[in-house]
Amino acid sequence: MSSRADLLASGVATLTAAGIEGAPRDARLLLRWASGLEAAAFSARLSDSSPADETARFAAAIALRAARRPVSQIVGGREFWGRRFAVSADVLDPRPETETLIAAALDGPRPEAVLDLGLGSGCILLTLLAEWPETIGMGVERSPAALALARANAEAHGVADRAQLLEGDWFAPVRGRFGLVVSNPPYIPEAEVEALDPEVRDWEPMGALAAGPDGLADYRTLAAGLDRALAPGGRAILEIGAGQENDVAAIFAEQGFRLHAAHPDLDGRPRALEFRRSEADFR
C-alpha cells in the first residue's frame, strides 16, 4: 500500500509527462479530493498509507487530467466569488475573469430583478442573488442539462425561491423588465476554436463558446432584444472576449444603448461592458 506522498509524486510525474501545466498543483488537488480530507488534515497525513478506494479514485482522476479534462469537471465543482458551484461538461467552467462582471454589477445600484441570459452553471445570477438578498432573478438557458445543474446550484446556495430558471433561447421566454440584465454569451470566432486549449476545446460545450465567423453573432441577438427586457434606468453588463470592446459597443449603439463603462479584468483588459439606455435615464 503506497503512502499519499508516493501517490502524489507518481501523479505529478504522470501529469508532467502529459504536458500539463501546473502538474504539482493539479495532482495535489486531485489527491486531496480523492482522500476527502480538508487541506490541513491532508497536509498532516501525507505520509499515511492511502486506502485502496482512495488510490483508485486518484488513479482514475489522474488519467482523466492527463487526457486534459479540467480539474473542476473531475472533482465536480469550482470556486467562484467565494462560493462553490457544481460544474460538468454541460456548462462553461466559471472563470476568474467573469468575476469582473460580478464586481461591476455590485458596484452599481441594487435592482429589484436581474435577468441572466445564457445561464450555464448559474454562477453569475446566483452569485448576485446571494449578494442581494432582496433581489429576485430570472435565468434563461437553452440546454436542459445545463439548466438542471443551475437549478441544483440554486438550491445549494439557498436562492431557489428567488430564481426563476427557464429553458429557452435568449429572450424567447422572457416576460417583464429588469433593472439589470447580465450575460456571458459565446464570443469565440469559429475559426479560432481549434487553437483553444484542449481543456476548453474538447471538454466544454461548444455551443457556449463559439458564435459565428466573427464571434459577435450572439451580441447582435442580445442588442436587438434588450429594449423590451431592460427597465427604464436599467443597466446591461456583458462579458466580452479580448479586443471585442469596440465592435460590441458599436452593435449596441445601433440599438440605442450607450456604453457607460468598460470594466477591466485583472490583466487590465476590458472584460465586462456596461450599457445604459440613454443619458436622460440617469440625470
C-alpha positions as CSV (number, residue, x, y, z in Angstrom):
1,M,0.0,0.0,0.0
2,S,1.5,3.3,-1.1
3,S,1.7,6.4,1.0
4,R,-0.1,9.5,-0.1
5,A,3.3,11.2,-0.7
6,D,4.3,8.4,-3.1
7,L,1.0,8.6,-4.9
8,L,1.4,12.4,-5.2
9,A,4.8,12.1,-6.7
10,S,3.6,9.5,-9.2
11,G,0.7,11.7,-10.1
12,V,2.9,14.7,-10.7
13,A,5.2,12.6,-12.9
14,T,2.2,11.4,-15.0
15,L,0.8,14.8,-15.5
16,T,4.2,16.3,-16.2
17,A,4.8,13.7,-18.9
18,A,1.3,14.5,-20.4
19,G,2.4,18.2,-20.7
20,I,0.0,19.5,-18.0
21,E,1.0,23.0,-16.9
22,G,0.8,23.2,-13.1
23,A,1.1,19.4,-12.7
24,P,2.1,19.6,-9.0
25,R,-0.9,21.8,-8.1
26,D,-3.4,19.7,-10.1
27,A,-2.1,16.4,-8.7
28,R,-2.3,17.7,-5.1
29,L,-5.8,19.0,-5.7
30,L,-6.9,15.6,-7.1
31,L,-5.3,13.6,-4.3
32,R,-6.9,15.8,-1.7
33,W,-10.3,15.4,-3.4
34,A,-9.8,11.6,-3.6
35,S,-8.9,11.5,0.1
36,G,-11.9,13.5,1.2
37,L,-9.7,15.4,3.6
38,E,-9.7,19.1,4.4
39,A,-6.5,21.0,3.4
40,A,-4.9,21.0,6.9
41,A,-5.6,17.3,7.6
42,F,-4.4,16.3,4.1
43,S,-1.1,18.1,4.6
44,A,-0.7,16.5,8.1
45,R,-1.4,13.0,6.8
46,L,0.6,12.9,3.5
47,S,2.9,10.2,4.9
48,D,-0.1,7.9,5.8
49,S,-0.9,4.9,3.6
50,S,-3.6,5.5,1.0
51,P,-6.7,3.2,1.3
52,A,-7.5,1.2,-1.8
53,D,-10.6,3.1,-2.7
54,E,-8.8,6.4,-2.4
55,T,-5.9,5.1,-4.6
56,A,-8.3,4.0,-7.2
57,R,-10.2,7.4,-7.3
58,F,-6.9,9.2,-7.6
59,A,-5.6,7.0,-10.4
60,A,-8.9,7.5,-12.3
61,A,-8.7,11.2,-11.7
62,I,-5.0,11.4,-12.9
63,A,-5.9,9.5,-16.1
64,L,-8.7,12.0,-16.8
65,R,-6.5,15.0,-16.2
66,A,-3.8,13.5,-18.4
67,A,-6.4,13.4,-21.1
68,R,-6.9,17.2,-20.5
69,R,-10.2,17.0,-18.7
70,P,-10.4,20.1,-16.4
71,V,-9.9,19.6,-12.7
72,S,-13.2,21.2,-12.0
73,Q,-15.1,18.6,-14.0
74,I,-13.2,15.8,-12.4
75,V,-14.0,16.9,-8.8
76,G,-17.4,18.3,-9.8
77,G,-17.1,21.9,-8.7
78,R,-15.4,25.3,-8.9
79,E,-15.0,28.2,-6.6
80,F,-16.5,31.5,-7.8
81,W,-16.8,34.7,-5.8
82,G,-16.2,32.8,-2.6
83,R,-18.8,30.1,-3.3
84,R,-18.6,26.6,-4.7
85,F,-20.6,25.8,-7.8
86,A,-21.2,22.4,-9.2
87,V,-20.0,22.1,-12.8
88,S,-20.0,19.4,-15.5
89,A,-19.1,19.1,-19.2
90,D,-22.5,20.6,-19.9
91,V,-21.5,24.1,-18.8
92,L,-18.6,26.5,-19.0
93,D,-16.2,26.3,-16.1
94,P,-16.7,29.5,-14.1
95,R,-13.6,31.6,-14.7
96,P,-11.9,34.3,-12.6
97,E,-12.3,36.9,-15.4
98,T,-16.1,36.5,-15.1
99,E,-15.9,37.9,-11.6
100,T,-15.2,41.2,-13.3
101,L,-18.9,41.2,-14.3
102,I,-20.0,40.5,-10.7
103,A,-17.8,43.3,-9.3
104,A,-19.3,45.7,-11.9
105,A,-22.8,44.7,-11.1
106,L,-22.3,45.0,-7.3
107,D,-20.7,48.4,-7.7
108,G,-23.9,49.9,-9.0
109,P,-27.5,50.2,-7.6
110,R,-29.2,47.1,-6.4
111,P,-32.0,46.2,-8.8
112,E,-35.3,44.7,-7.9
113,A,-34.9,42.0,-10.5
114,V,-32.0,40.6,-12.5
115,L,-32.1,38.7,-15.9
116,D,-29.3,36.4,-16.8
117,L,-29.3,35.2,-20.5
118,G,-27.3,32.1,-21.2
119,L,-27.4,30.8,-17.6
120,G,-24.9,27.9,-17.7
121,S,-24.0,26.8,-14.2
122,G,-25.8,29.8,-12.8
123,C,-22.7,31.3,-11.3
124,I,-23.5,34.9,-12.4
125,L,-27.2,35.1,-11.5
126,L,-27.0,33.0,-8.3
127,T,-24.0,34.9,-7.0
128,L,-25.8,38.2,-7.5
129,L,-28.9,36.9,-5.7
130,A,-26.8,35.6,-2.9
131,E,-25.2,39.0,-2.6
132,W,-28.5,40.9,-2.9
133,P,-31.0,39.0,-0.6
134,E,-33.9,41.3,-1.5
135,T,-33.5,40.8,-5.3
136,I,-35.3,38.3,-7.5
137,G,-33.9,36.9,-10.7
138,M,-34.7,35.1,-13.9
139,G,-32.3,32.9,-15.9
140,V,-32.7,31.6,-19.4
141,E,-30.7,28.6,-20.7
142,R,-31.3,26.5,-23.9
143,S,-29.5,23.4,-22.6
144,P,-31.7,21.2,-20.4
145,A,-28.7,19.6,-18.9
146,A,-27.1,23.0,-18.0
147,L,-30.5,24.2,-16.7
148,A,-30.7,21.2,-14.3
149,L,-27.3,21.9,-13.0
150,A,-28.1,25.6,-12.4
151,R,-31.3,24.6,-10.5
152,A,-29.2,22.3,-8.3
153,N,-26.8,25.2,-7.7
154,A,-29.7,27.5,-6.8
155,E,-30.8,25.0,-4.2
156,A,-27.3,24.6,-2.8
157,H,-26.9,28.3,-2.3
158,G,-30.3,28.9,-0.8
159,V,-31.7,31.2,-3.6
160,A,-34.0,28.8,-5.5
161,D,-37.1,30.6,-4.1
162,R,-36.0,33.8,-5.7
163,A,-34.7,32.4,-9.0
164,Q,-37.0,31.6,-11.9
165,L,-34.9,29.4,-14.2
166,L,-36.4,28.8,-17.7
167,E,-35.5,26.7,-20.7
168,G,-35.3,28.8,-23.9
169,D,-33.3,30.7,-26.4
170,W,-32.2,34.1,-25.2
171,F,-35.3,36.4,-24.9
172,A,-37.9,33.9,-26.1
173,P,-39.3,33.0,-22.6
174,V,-38.7,36.4,-21.0
175,R,-41.6,38.4,-19.7
176,G,-41.3,41.7,-17.9
177,R,-38.5,44.2,-17.5
178,F,-35.4,44.1,-15.3
179,G,-33.2,46.7,-13.7
180,L,-30.1,44.6,-14.5
181,V,-29.5,42.3,-17.5
182,V,-26.3,40.2,-17.5
183,S,-24.8,37.7,-19.9
184,N,-21.7,35.9,-20.7
185,P,-22.5,34.8,-24.2
186,P,-20.4,32.8,-26.7
187,Y,-17.8,35.1,-28.2
188,I,-15.1,33.0,-29.9
189,P,-14.9,33.2,-33.7
190,E,-15.4,29.7,-35.2
191,A,-12.0,29.8,-36.9
192,E,-10.3,30.1,-33.6
193,V,-11.8,27.1,-31.9
194,E,-9.1,24.7,-33.0
195,A,-6.5,26.9,-31.3
196,L,-8.2,26.7,-27.9
197,D,-6.6,24.7,-25.1
198,P,-7.7,21.1,-25.1
199,E,-9.4,21.6,-21.7
200,V,-11.7,24.0,-23.4
201,R,-12.0,22.7,-27.0
202,D,-12.5,19.1,-26.1
203,W,-14.4,19.2,-22.8
204,E,-16.6,22.3,-22.6
205,P,-19.8,22.8,-24.6
206,M,-19.1,24.3,-28.0
207,G,-22.5,26.0,-28.1
208,A,-21.4,28.1,-25.1
209,L,-18.1,29.0,-26.7
210,A,-18.3,29.8,-30.5
211,A,-20.5,32.4,-32.1
212,G,-20.3,32.6,-35.8
213,P,-17.4,33.7,-38.1
214,D,-16.6,36.9,-36.1
215,G,-17.6,35.8,-32.6
216,L,-20.2,38.5,-32.4
217,A,-23.4,36.7,-33.5
218,D,-25.0,36.5,-30.1
219,Y,-24.2,40.1,-29.2
220,R,-26.3,41.1,-32.2
221,T,-29.2,39.0,-30.8
222,L,-28.8,40.4,-27.3
223,A,-28.7,44.0,-28.6
224,A,-31.7,43.5,-30.7
225,G,-33.8,42.1,-27.9
226,L,-32.6,44.2,-25.0
227,D,-35.0,47.1,-25.4
228,R,-38.0,45.1,-24.3
229,A,-36.3,43.5,-21.3
230,L,-34.4,46.4,-19.8
231,A,-36.3,48.6,-17.4
232,P,-36.0,52.4,-17.7
233,G,-32.9,53.4,-15.9
234,G,-31.6,49.9,-16.0
235,R,-28.1,48.5,-16.8
236,A,-26.9,45.7,-19.0
237,I,-23.5,44.2,-18.3
238,L,-22.0,41.6,-20.7
239,E,-18.7,39.8,-20.7
240,I,-16.6,40.1,-23.9
241,G,-13.5,38.5,-25.4
242,A,-10.2,40.2,-25.9
243,G,-10.3,43.0,-28.4
244,Q,-14.0,43.0,-28.9
245,E,-15.0,46.1,-27.0
246,N,-15.3,48.5,-30.0
247,D,-17.3,46.0,-32.1
248,V,-19.7,45.1,-29.3
249,A,-20.1,48.8,-28.3
250,A,-21.0,49.6,-31.9
251,I,-23.5,46.8,-32.1
252,F,-25.3,48.1,-29.0
253,A,-25.1,51.7,-30.1
254,E,-27.0,50.8,-33.3
255,Q,-29.9,49.7,-31.0
256,G,-29.8,52.9,-28.9
257,F,-27.6,51.8,-26.0
258,R,-24.7,53.8,-24.7
259,L,-21.5,52.3,-23.4
260,H,-21.4,53.5,-19.8
261,A,-18.2,51.7,-18.8
262,A,-15.7,49.1,-19.9
263,H,-14.6,47.2,-16.7
264,P,-11.1,45.7,-16.9
265,D,-10.2,42.2,-15.6
266,L,-7.1,41.5,-13.5
267,D,-4.9,41.7,-16.7
268,G,-6.2,45.2,-17.4
269,R,-8.2,44.2,-20.5
270,P,-11.8,45.3,-21.0
271,R,-13.8,42.3,-19.9
272,A,-17.3,43.5,-19.0
273,L,-19.1,46.2,-20.9
274,E,-21.8,48.1,-19.1
275,F,-24.6,49.6,-21.3
276,R,-27.4,52.1,-20.4
277,R,-30.3,53.2,-22.5
278,S,-29.7,57.0,-22.6
279,E,-28.3,59.9,-20.7
280,A,-31.8,61.0,-19.8
281,D,-32.4,58.0,-17.7
282,F,-29.6,58.9,-15.3
283,R,-29.9,62.6,-14.7
